[in-house]
Amino acid sequence: MLLDLGPEATLLSAAALAEQLGTSDATVVRTAKALGYSGLAELRRALAAYGESPPLGERLRRTLEQTPDDELFPAVIRNHLAALETLTRNVSPQAFQDAVAILAGQERVVWRGVGPSAQLAAYGQLMTQRIGKPSSALVHTGTSFADELLTLEPDDAVVLFAYGRLQPHVRVLLEHAESLEAPVVLITDVLGRRLEAGVATTLECGRGAPGLFASHGITLVVVEALVLAIAATHQAESEASLAKLNELRAALAGRRIDVDTP
C-alpha cells in the first residue's frame, strides 16, 4: 500500500514505486488518476501532506546528498524549469484569469502569508501598491493576527499562501473572510481539495520536490504574473501610478531613479 511506504514514497519515481509495490509503473500512474489526481506528481504531493514533513535539516541534507557541490547551480535551474512546466499544467489559463478577475474586481488586494511566505506577501503588497491598486499584507502570527484580521473589509480580495498542513490561522482567516463575503484566492501545494469550499479559486503552486529543501521561486512567478495581469485591467491608472512614484523618488534623491514599469 502506498501509505505504508512512508514519506520516502514522495521521492520515488513511478518505476521505483512500482518495484516497491510489486506492480508496473503504468499501474502506478493509472492508480493515481483513478484516485482523482491529475497524475503521479499530484499524488506525491498528497502523500507528502498525509505524513509528517521531514525536519528542515533533514530536507536540506537529502537535497545536498543528491547533487555534488559543483552541480548545484545547474541542478537548481533544471528543477525550476521542471517546476515551471508543472505550473503550466496545474494552473490553467482559465483558473489564472478567474483569479485576476477576482483581485481586479475588488477595491483592495490583501496578501496573507507566514514564515517565508510572509516575504512573498510583503512583495505582492508592494508591487500591487505600485500599480495603483490599494493593497496590504497580513503577516503576523498568533493572537497578533487578530488585529490584522480586524482590518479586513467586504470589498477586499485575499491572496492566501497556504502550504503543507492546514494551520489554524488559515481556518480562522477563511471563516472571517466568508462572514464578510470577501473572496479568497488560494495559492497552495496540497491543500486545494481540503479548502476548495472556502475559497473562490485555487492556483496550485508547488514548492519543489516533497521531502527536499523547499523553493518559493515558482510562487514568486505566480505573484508577479498576478500583479502584471491586474495592471493590464487598468493600464492607464497603473502607468500613472508608476509615473507618480518616479516623480516622488526623484524628489527624494535629487535626480531621477526610475523603477521599471510592469
Secondary structure, DSSP 4 states (H G I P E B T S, - for coil): -GGGGGGGGGG--HHHHHHHHTS-HHHHHHHHHHTT-SSHHHHHHHHHHHSPPPPHHHHHHHHHHHS-GGGHHHHHHHHHHHHHHHHHHHS-HHHHHHHHHHHHHSSEEEEE--THHHHHHHHHHHHHHHTT--EEEE---TTHHHHHHTT--TTEEEEEEE-SSPPHHHHHHHHHHHHHT--EEEEESS-HHHHGGG-SEEEE---SSTTS----HHHHHHHHHHHHHHHHHTHHHHHHHHHHHHHHHHHHHSS--PPPP-
